[in-house]
Amino acid sequence: MLARVSFQKDNKYFICDAEVLESIEKIKPLLSEKCWLIFKELAKKESYPAKLAKKLNMQQQEVYYYINKLRNANLVELTKREEKRGGLAKYYKVKTSCFAFMPDFGSGSVAKVQGIEKGMPKPLQKFFHPFIKDQELNAKIVVGAPDSHGEFKARARDAHIAVELAGFLGTLCKSIRYPFVFLDTMLKHISQINDNIIVIGGPITNKTSREANEHLSVKFEQKNAHWLIKSENSGKEYTEDSVGIIEKIAHPYFDDKAILFLAGKRNAGTKAAILALIQNTEEIIKPNRFNKENHAHVVEGLDLDSDGLIDHVEILE
C-alpha cells in the first residue's frame, strides 16, 4: 500500500509516495549500519558491489552479503548485468526509498494517515488554498487561445506550459474536478466566473489575464507603445522578455475564491514563472519581501546550459 506523504527538510518541501508498513520486520536489515549505508547509496543511483565497496571502504564480499540481505527483504532489486574488466557486474537499485508505519489498519489509524496525506506543510497548504481543498484540485486553469483573437489579434503559445503546471499541481492532490483547463475565449469576464482561477500568460494573448491584471500589485503596463512589468511593491520596472510574474490574490468579485496569476511579457517570461513555482516553491509561497501583505514575486528565466531553453530561475523580488 502506498500513501502520499509530505515533509519539510532544510527549509524545502518534499512530497513522495511511501510504502505503508504494518511491521518493522520488512526494513529490519536497515538497522545494520553497513546495510543502511549501502541502501542509501542505491537510493541515490543504481550501482554494483565492486563500486560500492570502493566508495564505502568495505570489502566486496561484505557488500555482497548485505545486498543479499536487502534482496531477501525485497528492499532492492537487480536491474541489469554488465561486463566489467572481464567479469560480470550486477547492478542493483532500491525498490522503495520512503516508508511510513501504521501498526493498526483500524479506522482510527486510517484516519490519521489520511490526515497526513491531506496535511501538506502549513505554508504550502495555505498558499494553494482554495485551489486545492480536501485534496482536490478545484480551479479553472485558463490559457490563451492558439488562434488569432482579442484586440491584439494574438496567438497564445502557452498550452504546453499549462501541462507542466497541471503535472505539478497533480502531485499535491488526489483528485481533480473536471474540466479544469479552458481557453480564454471559452470564458466570460472574471466578474462572472465564480470559481478559483489560475491564469497562464500575459494580457496580450489571454483576455482573462488582461481582466485580472488591474487587480495585481505587480502588473503589466504599456509605456511608449511597449509592454513592461511594474511592481507597486518595490517601485521597480522590468522590461526583459524572460521576466515573469507570480501573484496570488483574492478574487475581486467573489469572497471565497482566489486567482493565481502566472505570466510574462513573452512566452519565456511565462515559462519562467511556472518553473519558479515548481523549482522554488518554498520561496514563492512566501510574501513579497518589499510588501509582506502581498504574495507576489517577479522572476527571471535563465538558460544556464546554453541550449536555448530556460532551465533556471532567479527571483528578483
URFENTA-V757301 format. One record per run of one state. SS is the DSSP state (alpha for helix, beta for strand, coil for the rest). FROM is the first residue (numbers start at 1). TO is the last residue. If there is no record, write none. Layout:
# URFENTA-V757301
ss->SS from->FROM to->TO
ss->SS from->FROM to->TO
This chain:
# URFENTA-V757301
ss->coil from->1 to->1
ss->beta from->2 to->9
ss->coil from->10 to->11
ss->beta from->12 to->21
ss->coil from->22 to->23
ss->alpha from->24 to->31
ss->coil from->32 to->32
ss->alpha from->33 to->44
ss->coil from->45 to->46
ss->beta from->47 to->48
ss->alpha from->49 to->56
ss->coil from->57 to->59
ss->alpha from->60 to->72
ss->coil from->73 to->75
ss->beta from->76 to->84
ss->coil from->85 to->86
ss->beta from->87 to->94
ss->coil from->95 to->98
ss->beta from->99 to->101
ss->coil from->102 to->106
ss->alpha from->107 to->118
ss->coil from->119 to->121
ss->alpha from->122 to->128
ss->coil from->129 to->131
ss->beta from->132 to->133
ss->coil from->134 to->135
ss->beta from->136 to->137
ss->coil from->138 to->139
ss->beta from->140 to->143
ss->coil from->144 to->148
ss->beta from->149 to->149
ss->coil from->150 to->153
ss->beta from->154 to->154
ss->coil from->155 to->158
ss->alpha from->159 to->170
ss->coil from->171 to->174
ss->beta from->175 to->176
ss->coil from->177 to->180
ss->beta from->181 to->183
ss->alpha from->184 to->186
ss->coil from->187 to->189
ss->alpha from->190 to->192
ss->coil from->193 to->196
ss->beta from->197 to->200
ss->coil from->201 to->206
ss->alpha from->207 to->213
ss->coil from->214 to->217
ss->beta from->218 to->223
ss->coil from->224 to->225
ss->beta from->226 to->231
ss->coil from->232 to->236
ss->beta from->237 to->238
ss->coil from->239 to->242
ss->beta from->243 to->250
ss->coil from->251 to->257
ss->beta from->258 to->264
ss->coil from->265 to->266
ss->alpha from->267 to->279
ss->coil from->280 to->280
ss->alpha from->281 to->284
ss->coil from->285 to->287
ss->beta from->288 to->288
ss->coil from->289 to->290
ss->beta from->291 to->291
ss->coil from->292 to->294
ss->beta from->295 to->302
ss->coil from->303 to->311
ss->beta from->312 to->315
ss->coil from->316 to->317
